[in-house]
Amino acid sequence: MSLKWKWLALLAAAALALGACGQSKQTAGTEKESSNQTAVEKQEKPKKEEKTENEKEEAEVDYAGAFSEALAELEKAKQGGAVDFGKVESIYKEKLQPLVQKRDAEFEDTLDQHITNALAAGKDGSLEPLVVKQIFDKLMQKVFYTTIKHEFTEAEEHWANKEEVKEELEEAKTFYAILQSTVEKRDAAYGTKLVDAINGAFAQMEQSVQNDDALSFALGKQVVDKTLMKTFYLASGALPHGYAAKAAAAAKENAEEAKVEQAEGWAFYQSVYPYMKRHAAEEADYILKQFDLQTDVKMLDPKAVNHAFVRGWAKVALHEYEESKENWGQDKSVITALEGALFINMIEQDIKTLLGDKAYTDLNEQATRYLEAAKAKNKAEGDKWLPQIEAALQQVIQKAN
């Protein structure tokens, strides 16, 4: 077996076992192709030069420091202290807003508007400071997450220039470092190994650059991306520690605390909503409505939210397998086969709860076998396992209704 496929086998095994330690107890930014690309070369060149200058400016900003400073000020509300919203607004506008606006433009989002409005509402007293803190915190986390995706895309677009690829990968790791504490919290709550999976994927991506192996790089990218999505899902809609469950429990005793938990769930969900919306719109919009701050938190149903997530991710997995089948024999078939497996892994504990441990073990094995068939371009073997995977996912969807 070649080094590339040895790593792929290890990567698949690691990815499919992200939750293997047991869950005992969050593209958001969906990339969209621009339909307005100019065909005039002299217009493209200035854009590329400007982009390079912007990236140099970005590298000089201490995003982690600015983010921490703003959060520290907002955190004062937790101890009943007064928050200097003017200070937070200043930090945001001077250090963070340009990055947010770039991601908004790239991913057709409105995060800057949400953050700016939340800070203004905190300043005029129309929104509780702790709610503002959660919106600011989690939406900035989405910005850092989509910036990781941006850096990966840049690396792939400049694959021929390995020094630039290495720089983009280092920048992605820098932004991930800001998110790592969020991943660690989910590992602590659910007994997962998400941090290990991400660190392992980054290490293999670095090796892929050295080996000039674009497919291996793309597979590592998917592990990082989908593991972060799993993090946001566990934080928002998983049982029993997601914020849907926390908000519903708090609503019985403390309405103010419940609203903060609801806001936290809403903001975490923003990172994965666009991805689910593409292939499971009904489920995606239902979850969004449940987390909406206009929704009475006492009406929030954590089990219904969880089941909507399960149906949604199962439908997304089915789409990935459909893409894999359509692109059989190409790298994309392998990549989407891995994506399908990662979405199955995302709801591992849910499948075990709904259908039993054996059902998940069987589905996990089928996903692994199909991935092996895709990498080997063994169509007969792929055709053997794919119908079983699809039938199992349909059963998950039905059971989660």
C-alpha positions as CSV (number, residue, x, y, z in Angstrom):
1,M,0.0,0.0,0.0
2,S,1.4,3.4,-0.9
3,L,2.1,6.1,1.7
4,K,-0.8,8.1,0.4
5,W,-3.3,5.3,0.9
6,K,-1.8,4.2,4.2
7,W,-2.5,7.7,5.5
8,L,-6.0,7.7,3.9
9,A,-6.8,4.5,5.7
10,L,-5.5,5.9,9.0
11,L,-7.4,9.2,8.4
12,A,-10.6,7.4,7.6
13,A,-10.2,5.2,10.7
14,A,-9.5,8.3,12.9
15,A,-12.4,10.3,11.4
16,L,-14.9,7.5,11.8
17,A,-13.8,7.0,15.4
18,L,-13.9,10.6,16.5
19,G,-16.6,9.7,19.1
20,A,-15.3,6.3,19.9
21,C,-14.6,7.1,23.5
22,G,-18.3,7.5,23.8
23,Q,-20.7,10.4,24.1
24,S,-21.7,9.5,27.6
25,K,-23.6,12.5,28.5
26,Q,-21.4,23.4,15.1
27,T,-20.6,25.2,6.0
28,A,-21.4,27.4,8.4
29,G,-19.9,29.3,5.8
30,T,-21.0,27.5,2.7
31,E,-18.7,28.4,-0.2
32,K,-20.6,29.8,-3.1
33,E,-19.2,30.4,-6.6
34,S,-19.3,34.0,-7.7
35,S,-21.3,34.6,-10.9
36,N,-19.8,38.0,-11.4
37,Q,-16.2,37.0,-12.1
38,T,-14.6,39.4,-14.6
39,A,-13.0,38.1,-17.8
40,V,-10.8,41.2,-18.2
41,E,-7.3,40.3,-17.1
42,K,-6.2,43.8,-16.4
43,Q,-9.1,44.0,-13.8
44,E,-8.1,40.8,-12.2
45,K,-4.5,41.7,-11.6
46,P,-5.2,44.7,-9.3
47,K,-7.6,42.6,-7.3
48,K,-5.0,40.0,-6.7
49,E,-2.4,42.6,-5.7
50,E,-4.9,44.3,-3.4
51,K,-5.7,40.9,-1.9
52,T,-2.1,40.3,-1.2
53,E,-1.7,43.6,0.6
54,N,-4.9,42.9,2.6
55,E,-3.5,39.6,3.7
56,K,-0.3,41.3,4.8
57,E,-2.3,43.7,6.8
58,E,-4.4,40.8,8.3
59,A,-1.2,39.1,9.4
60,E,-0.2,42.1,11.4
61,V,-3.4,42.1,13.5
62,D,-3.5,40.2,16.7
63,Y,-7.0,38.7,16.3
64,A,-6.7,36.4,19.3
65,G,-5.6,39.3,21.5
66,A,-8.3,41.6,20.3
67,F,-11.0,38.9,20.7
68,S,-9.8,38.1,24.2
69,E,-9.7,41.8,25.2
70,A,-13.3,42.3,24.0
71,L,-14.6,39.2,25.7
72,A,-12.9,40.2,29.0
73,E,-14.8,43.5,29.0
74,L,-18.1,41.8,28.1
75,E,-17.4,39.1,30.8
76,K,-17.7,41.8,33.5
77,A,-21.5,41.5,33.2
78,K,-21.2,38.0,34.7
79,Q,-20.1,39.4,38.0
80,G,-22.7,42.2,37.8
81,G,-20.2,44.8,36.7
82,A,-20.7,47.5,34.1
83,V,-19.6,46.8,30.6
84,D,-17.8,49.5,28.7
85,F,-19.5,48.9,25.4
86,G,-17.7,51.9,23.8
87,K,-14.4,50.1,24.5
88,V,-15.8,46.8,22.9
89,E,-17.1,48.7,19.9
90,S,-13.7,50.4,19.5
91,I,-11.8,47.1,19.6
92,Y,-14.3,45.5,17.2
93,K,-14.2,48.4,14.7
94,E,-10.4,48.8,14.7
95,K,-9.2,45.2,14.9
96,L,-12.0,42.7,14.1
97,Q,-14.6,44.3,11.8
98,P,-12.4,44.3,8.6
99,L,-12.0,40.5,8.9
100,V,-15.7,40.0,9.6
101,Q,-16.6,42.1,6.5
102,K,-14.3,40.1,4.3
103,R,-15.9,36.9,5.4
104,D,-19.4,38.4,4.9
105,A,-18.5,39.3,1.4
106,E,-16.9,35.9,0.6
107,F,-19.7,33.8,2.2
108,E,-22.6,36.1,1.5
109,D,-23.3,36.5,5.2
110,T,-24.4,39.3,7.6
111,L,-22.3,38.7,10.6
112,D,-21.0,42.3,10.8
113,Q,-24.6,43.6,11.0
114,H,-25.5,41.1,13.7
115,I,-22.5,41.9,15.8
116,T,-22.8,45.7,15.3
117,N,-26.5,45.6,16.2
118,A,-25.9,43.5,19.3
119,L,-23.2,45.8,20.6
120,A,-25.4,48.8,20.0
121,A,-28.3,47.1,21.8
122,G,-26.0,46.4,24.7
123,K,-24.9,50.0,24.8
124,D,-28.4,51.4,24.8
125,G,-29.7,48.8,27.3
126,S,-32.2,47.1,25.0
127,L,-30.3,43.8,25.2
128,E,-28.9,42.1,28.2
129,P,-25.1,42.4,28.3
130,L,-24.7,38.6,28.8
131,V,-26.8,38.0,25.7
132,V,-24.7,40.4,23.8
133,K,-21.5,38.6,25.0
134,Q,-22.7,35.3,23.7
135,I,-23.7,36.7,20.3
136,F,-20.4,38.5,20.0
137,D,-18.4,35.5,21.2
138,K,-20.0,32.8,19.0
139,L,-20.4,34.9,15.9
140,M,-16.8,35.8,16.0
141,Q,-16.0,32.1,16.4
142,K,-17.9,31.6,13.1
143,V,-15.7,34.3,11.5
144,F,-12.6,32.4,12.7
145,Y,-14.1,29.1,11.4
146,T,-14.9,30.5,8.0
147,T,-11.4,32.1,7.9
148,I,-9.9,28.6,8.3
149,K,-12.0,27.5,5.3
150,H,-10.8,30.6,3.4
151,E,-7.1,29.7,4.1
152,F,-7.7,26.2,3.0
153,T,-9.2,27.4,-0.3
154,E,-6.3,29.8,-0.8
155,A,-3.8,27.0,-0.2
156,E,-5.5,24.7,-2.8
157,E,-5.7,27.6,-5.3
158,H,-2.0,28.2,-5.0
159,W,-0.9,24.6,-4.7
160,A,2.0,25.0,-7.1
161,N,3.6,27.5,-4.7
162,K,4.4,25.3,-1.7
163,E,5.8,28.2,0.4
164,E,2.5,30.1,0.0
165,V,0.6,26.9,0.8
166,K,2.6,26.5,4.0
167,E,1.9,30.1,5.0
168,E,-1.9,29.6,4.4
169,L,-1.8,26.4,6.5
170,E,0.0,28.2,9.3
171,E,-2.6,31.0,9.2
172,A,-5.4,28.4,9.4
173,K,-3.7,26.8,12.4
174,T,-3.5,30.3,14.1
175,F,-7.2,30.8,13.7
176,Y,-7.9,27.3,14.9
177,A,-6.0,28.0,18.1
178,I,-8.6,30.6,18.9
179,L,-11.3,27.9,18.6
180,Q,-9.5,25.1,20.3
181,S,-10.9,25.8,23.8
182,T,-14.5,25.4,22.4
183,V,-13.5,22.0,20.9
184,E,-11.9,21.0,24.3
185,K,-15.1,21.8,26.1
186,R,-17.1,19.4,23.9
187,D,-14.5,16.7,24.4
188,A,-14.8,17.1,28.1
189,A,-18.6,17.0,28.0
190,Y,-19.1,14.1,25.6
191,G,-15.9,12.1,25.9
192,T,-15.0,12.6,22.3
193,K,-11.5,13.0,20.7
194,L,-12.2,16.0,18.5
195,V,-9.0,17.9,19.4
196,D,-6.9,14.9,18.6
197,A,-8.7,14.5,15.2
198,I,-8.1,18.1,14.2
199,N,-4.5,18.1,15.3
200,G,-3.9,14.8,13.5
201,A,-5.5,16.2,10.3
202,F,-3.3,19.3,10.4
203,A,-0.2,17.2,10.8
204,Q,-1.2,15.1,7.8
205,M,-2.0,18.2,5.8
206,E,1.6,19.4,6.4
207,Q,2.9,16.1,5.3
208,S,0.7,16.3,2.2
209,V,2.3,19.6,1.2
210,Q,5.8,18.0,1.5
211,N,4.6,15.0,-0.6
212,D,2.8,17.2,-3.1
213,D,-0.3,15.2,-2.5
214,A,-3.3,17.4,-3.2
215,L,-5.9,14.7,-2.5
216,S,-4.5,13.9,0.9
217,F,-4.5,17.7,1.7
218,A,-8.2,17.8,0.6
219,L,-9.1,14.9,2.8
220,G,-7.4,16.5,5.8
221,K,-9.3,19.7,5.1
222,Q,-12.5,17.8,5.4
223,V,-11.6,16.2,8.7
224,V,-10.8,19.7,10.2
225,D,-13.9,21.2,8.7
226,K,-16.4,18.5,9.7
227,T,-14.9,18.1,13.1
228,L,-15.4,21.8,13.8
229,M,-19.0,21.4,12.5
230,K,-19.5,18.5,14.9
231,T,-18.2,20.7,17.7
232,F,-20.8,23.4,16.9
233,Y,-23.5,20.7,16.7
234,L,-22.6,19.2,20.0
235,A,-22.6,22.7,21.5
236,S,-26.0,23.7,20.1
237,G,-28.3,20.7,19.5
238,A,-26.9,17.5,20.9
239,L,-28.3,15.8,24.0
240,P,-27.8,16.2,26.9
241,H,-25.3,19.1,26.9
242,G,-26.3,21.3,23.9
243,Y,-27.6,24.7,24.6
244,A,-31.1,23.8,23.4
245,A,-31.3,21.4,26.4
246,K,-29.6,23.9,28.7
247,A,-32.0,26.7,27.7
248,A,-35.1,24.5,28.1
249,A,-33.9,23.4,31.6
250,A,-33.1,26.9,32.7
251,A,-36.5,28.2,31.5
252,K,-38.2,26.3,34.3
253,E,-36.4,28.3,36.9
254,N,-34.6,31.3,35.5
255,A,-36.0,33.1,32.5
256,E,-33.0,35.5,32.2
257,E,-30.5,32.6,32.3
258,A,-32.6,30.7,29.8
259,K,-32.5,33.6,27.3
260,V,-28.7,33.7,27.5
261,E,-28.5,30.0,26.9
262,Q,-30.9,30.3,23.9
263,A,-28.7,33.1,22.5
264,E,-25.7,30.9,22.9
265,G,-27.4,28.1,21.0
266,W,-28.5,30.5,18.2
267,A,-25.0,31.9,17.8
268,F,-23.3,28.5,17.7
269,Y,-25.9,27.2,15.2
270,Q,-25.0,30.0,12.7
271,S,-21.8,28.2,11.9
272,V,-23.6,25.1,10.5
273,Y,-26.9,26.5,9.4
274,P,-25.9,27.3,5.8
275,Y,-24.5,23.8,5.2
276,M,-27.6,22.1,6.5
277,K,-29.9,24.6,4.7
278,R,-28.6,23.4,1.3
279,H,-29.8,19.8,1.7
280,A,-32.3,19.8,4.6
281,A,-34.0,23.2,4.5
282,E,-37.0,22.2,6.5
283,E,-34.9,20.9,9.4
284,A,-32.4,23.8,9.2
285,D,-35.2,26.4,9.4
286,Y,-37.0,24.6,12.2
287,I,-33.8,24.7,14.3
288,L,-33.2,28.3,13.5
289,K,-36.7,29.2,14.6
290,Q,-36.4,27.3,17.9
291,F,-33.2,29.2,18.7
292,D,-34.5,32.6,17.5
293,L,-34.6,35.1,20.4
294,Q,-38.1,36.1,19.4
295,T,-39.2,32.5,20.2
296,D,-40.4,32.1,23.8
297,V,-37.7,30.0,25.4
298,K,-40.3,28.1,27.4
299,M,-41.5,26.7,24.0
300,L,-38.0,25.5,23.0
301,D,-38.1,21.7,22.6
302,P,-34.6,20.2,22.9
303,K,-35.7,16.7,21.8
304,A,-37.4,18.1,18.7
305,V,-34.3,20.3,18.0
306,N,-32.0,17.2,18.4
307,H,-34.1,15.1,16.1
308,A,-34.2,17.8,13.4
309,F,-30.4,17.9,13.6
310,V,-30.2,14.1,13.2
311,R,-32.6,14.1,10.2
312,G,-30.7,17.1,8.7
313,W,-27.2,15.6,9.0
314,A,-28.5,12.2,7.7
315,K,-29.9,14.0,4.6
316,V,-26.6,15.8,4.2
317,A,-24.8,12.5,4.4
318,L,-27.1,11.0,1.7
319,H,-26.2,14.0,-0.6
320,E,-22.5,13.4,-0.1
321,Y,-22.9,9.8,-1.1
322,E,-24.9,10.8,-4.1
323,E,-22.0,13.1,-5.1
324,S,-19.5,10.3,-4.5
325,K,-21.5,8.0,-6.8
326,E,-21.8,10.6,-9.5
327,N,-18.1,11.3,-9.5
328,W,-16.9,7.7,-9.2
329,G,-13.3,7.2,-10.2
330,Q,-12.3,10.8,-9.5
331,D,-10.8,12.4,-6.4
332,K,-14.1,14.1,-5.6
333,S,-15.7,10.6,-5.2
334,V,-13.2,9.8,-2.4
335,I,-13.5,13.2,-0.8
336,T,-17.3,13.1,-0.7
337,A,-17.2,9.5,0.5
338,L,-15.2,10.7,3.5
339,E,-17.6,13.6,4.0
340,G,-20.5,11.2,4.1
341,A,-18.7,9.1,6.7
342,L,-17.9,12.3,8.8
343,F,-21.6,13.3,8.8
344,I,-22.5,9.8,10.0
345,N,-19.9,10.2,12.7
346,M,-21.4,13.6,13.6
347,I,-24.6,11.8,14.9
348,E,-22.9,8.7,16.2
349,Q,-24.4,8.9,19.7
350,D,-27.8,9.8,18.3
351,I,-27.9,6.8,16.0
352,K,-27.0,4.6,18.9
353,T,-29.8,6.1,21.0
354,L,-32.3,5.7,18.2
355,L,-31.3,2.4,16.7
356,G,-28.9,0.8,19.1
357,D,-25.1,0.3,19.2
358,K,-25.1,-2.5,16.6
359,A,-26.9,-0.3,14.1
360,Y,-24.2,2.3,14.3
361,T,-21.4,-0.2,14.3
362,D,-22.8,-1.7,11.1
363,L,-23.3,1.6,9.4
364,N,-19.8,2.7,10.4
365,E,-18.4,-0.4,8.9
366,Q,-20.3,0.1,5.7
367,A,-19.1,3.7,5.4
368,T,-15.5,2.5,5.9
369,R,-15.8,-0.2,3.3
370,Y,-17.4,2.2,0.8
371,L,-14.6,4.7,1.4
372,E,-12.0,2.0,0.7
373,A,-13.9,1.0,-2.5
374,A,-13.9,4.7,-3.6
375,K,-10.2,5.1,-3.1
376,A,-9.5,1.8,-4.9
377,K,-12.0,2.7,-7.7
378,N,-13.6,-0.7,-7.1
379,K,-17.1,0.0,-8.5
380,A,-18.5,-3.4,-7.8
381,E,-17.5,-3.1,-4.2
382,G,-18.9,0.4,-4.0
383,D,-22.2,-0.7,-5.5
384,K,-22.4,-3.4,-2.8
385,W,-22.1,-1.1,0.2
386,L,-23.8,2.1,-1.0
387,P,-27.4,0.8,-1.0
388,Q,-26.9,-0.5,2.6
389,I,-25.6,2.9,3.7
390,E,-28.5,4.7,2.1
391,A,-31.1,2.3,3.6
392,A,-29.6,2.8,7.1
393,L,-29.6,6.6,6.8
394,Q,-33.2,6.5,5.7
395,Q,-34.0,4.4,8.7
396,V,-32.3,7.0,10.9
397,I,-34.4,9.8,9.3
398,Q,-37.6,7.9,9.9
399,K,-36.7,7.1,13.5
400,A,-35.9,10.7,14.2
401,N,-39.3,11.9,13.0
